[in-house]
Amino acid sequence: MPQPRRARAARLATVVRSEQLSASLVRVVLGGDGLADFEPSEFADSYVKLVFLDPSVPRPLPRDERGRVVVDGLSDEPVRMRSYTVRSFDETTRELVLDFVVHGDAGLAGPWAAAAGPGDEALLLGPGGGYAPDPSASYHLLAGDLSALPAIAVALERLPESAVGAAYVEVPGPADEVPLDAPAGVPVTWLHTGDRRPGDRLVSAVLDLPWPGGDVQAFVHGEAGAVREMRRHLRIGHGMTLDRLSVSGYWRLGVDDEGWRAGKREWNAAVEQDEAVAGVR
């Protein structure tokens, strides 16, 4: 008999400050007593889920015995969540840094981040994650769009100075570029979407990369359609195994976040079937 899902308890943090990093990126720094026991993850793609409650939920929010907010059952409306990479966490100040993609009033978390001010509430679940750059790899391939930029930035900072590889980041235009700290042997190439379909230039860059051979480790994240093409190239074209490849669609063109999450399992199954037909394990 299936067990009832465990009630989700979220940390209640508050906005300390925010800043505009680029034309499309806003950085929000969170703090407060809710982060007193936050344990930073070892993963470069460590993430937290931001919980957005219906505005009708009365304040103050109810707390459990640990001081966390049990988010299920607070409203008749479904709980809406968005995942964001932990850009950094300062264990001394207990400040958590998140970078948000903001496109005007579109979306849920972007407008919240653009308007966030000191003292605003933020409910957090996590952290989670699964990728960390392996210093023993002979070559590191990092490819992603704005949604993957924070994780790519963390990965570049964690690579040893002797690392060799390539990083490709697709952003709308020059005003969206931000400084990145990368080893000399891992050049960062900025790709501008312009009037092309999001992900097109990123796919072209990865497909045109002369294959280095050896022990390649890759991190490939971003728009689902583009990620599928890059995954096919790396898995079927070059025989990369999943233990050396972190690959996922963070979002899908033309579908909101709820729609993408609802169909992601079926989409992943189709991708795996393609690889099975091609004889890739």
N, C-alpha and C positions, 0 to 999 in steps of 0.2 A: 504494500500500500504506500503510495507516495507520501513523503513527509511534507508537512506545511513549510513554506518558505520562511526562513528566519527573518524577523523584522530587521529592517536596515536602520542602523543608528549612525547619524552623521555628526561630524564635528562642526561646531558653530564658530566660525572665524569672523574677523572683521577686517575691512579694508583699512590699511595703514596709509597707503599713497598709491598714485598711479601716474603713468607718463606715456606719452606718444613716442613709440620707438621709430616708426616709419609711417608711410602713408596708410598702411593697412594693419599695422600691429600696435596694440596697446598693452603695456605691461601693468599688471595689478599686483601689488604686494599685500599679502594677507598676514595678520598676526592675531594676537589675543589668546586668552586662556585655553580656548579650544584646541590650540596647537601645542599645548604643554607636553603632551605625550606622543606627538607625531614622530614616527620613525621613518627617516628618509630611506628610500629604496636604493639598492645597489645598481639598478638598471638605468641605462641612459635614456630609455623611453618611459621612465617612471611617470605615472599619470594619476590624477585624482579625478573623481567625478563631481561636478558641481550640480547640486540639486536645486531646481527652481520650483518652488511651491506656488500654488494658486494664490493670488493676492487676497482672497477671501479668508485664508487661514488666519485665525486670531493670534495676536501677539500678547504677551511673550510666548514663545514656542515651548511646549512641554518638554521636560528633560527626563532622562532615565537616571538610574542611580549613579552612573558614571559622568553625568553632566552632558550627555549627548542627546541629540534630538532624534526621536524615532519618527522617521519621515512617512512611513506607511500608515494610512488610515487618518491622516490629518485633514484630508479633503476628499470629496467625491470625485474630483478630477484626478486623472492619472499623474503620477510623479514624473516630471520631465527632468532628464539629466543630460549633461554634456561632458565629454572627457577632454581633459587638458593636460599636456605634458608639464611635469614639474621642471621649470627652468633651473631653479636652485632652491635650496633650503639652508638657512643659516641656523646652525644648532645653538649658537650663542644667543642671538636675538629672537630665535624661534619665528623667523619671518619666512614665508613661503612665496615664491615668485612664479607667476603664471603669465604667459604671453597669449593674447587673444587676437584672432583675425577679425577685423571689423570692416564690414562693408555697409556703411550707412545704417539704416534702420532694419536691414535684412537679418533674419535669424533671431535667436534667443539670447545666447551668451554675449555675442558681439555688442549689441546695444547696451546690455547691462554693463559690460566692461567700459564702454565709452562714457557712460554716465556715472561710473562708480566714484564715490568720494569717501574720505575718512569716516569710519564708523559704520558704513554700510555692512549689512550681514552677508555672509557667504556660507552655505552648507556644503560640507565636503565628505565624500566617501573615498576610501583608499588609504594608501596608494597601491597601485598595481604596476605591472610592467613585465618585460620578458627579454629585452635585448641589451647586451653590453658588448662593446667592442673587445674582441679577443686580441691582446697584444702580440700573440704568437702568429696571427694571420700574416701571410706574405703580402696581401693586398686588401685594401678596404674600399668598397664601393658604397657611397652614400648618395641616395637619390630621392628627392621629394619636393613637394610644393610648400606653400606657406603653412599649411596645416602641419607639416612634418619639420618645419624649420627649427622649432625649439629642441626637438630630439636630436636633430642633426648637429645643432650647436653644442649640445651637451656631449655627444659622441666625439666630436672633433676635439673638444677640450680634454677628453679622457684618453685620447690616443697618445702613445709614446712619441717622443720627438723623432724617433727613427722610423715611424710608420710611413708606408707608401700606399698611395691609392688615389682616388678622385672623388670629389663631392660635386653634385649637380643640384642646384636649387632653382626651381621655377617660381617666379613672382610676376605680378602684373606688369611692373615696369621699374626703371631705375630708382624711383622714389621709395620702393619697397625693400631695397637692399639694406642690410644692417652689418656692422662689423662682426667678423667671426674669427676666433682664435684657432688656427689650424696648423698642424706641423708643415714644415716646408715641403715635404714629400707628398702632401695631400692637398693639391690646389683646389680652390673652390671656384666653380664656374657658375655665374649667375645667368639664368635664361629668362627672357622676358616674354610673357604670354602674348602681349599685344592684342591683335585681332584674331589670333589663332584659337582653336579649341583648347581649353585648359588641359595640360598634360602632353600635348603634341610635341612641344620642343623638348620636354624631359624625356619622352620615349625615344625621340630621334637621337638625343645625346647618348643614352645608354646603349641603344642598338649600334651606334657608330663607334663606340669605345673599342679600341683594339684590345682583344682579350688577353689579359696578362698571364693566364695560366697560374699554376701553383695553388696555394691554399687561399682562395678568395672568400672573404666574408662580406656580405652585402646587407644593407638596410635600405629597403625600398617601400616608401609609403606615400600616400596622397590620394588623388582622385581615382576611384575604383576602376574605371575603364582603362586609364593609363597604367595603373598598377598591374592589371591583368596582362597587358601586352608585355610589360617588362618582366613579369614573372615567367611568362611563356618563353621569352627569349633566354632568360637565365637558367630556367629549369630544363626546357626541352632543347634549346640551342646549345647550352654549355654544360648541361648535366649537373647543375648545382643541386646539392642535397639540402633539405629543409633545415638541417641542423646548422648550416652555414648561411642561412637566408632568413632575415626578418622581413616579412612582406605582408602588407595589409592595406586595404582601402579604407582611409579615414572618412571619406565622404564620397557621394556619387552625384554626378552632374544631373540636374533636373529632378532630384529627389530630396525631400527634407530629411533631417536626421532620424526622425521616428520611422519614416518609410524605408530608409537605408538599413537601419538596424533590424527592421521586421523581415527584410528580404535577404539579409547578408548570409544567413546559413545556406539558403538555397543557392545563392550566387557562388559561395565557396565550394559547394558540392559540384557545381558545373565546372569550375576551374580544375578541381581535383580529377574529375572525369576526363577532361581534356588530356591531362597529364598521364592518366592511366592508359588511355587509348594510345598515347605516344610511347608507352612503355617506360615512363619515368616513375621512379619510386621515391 
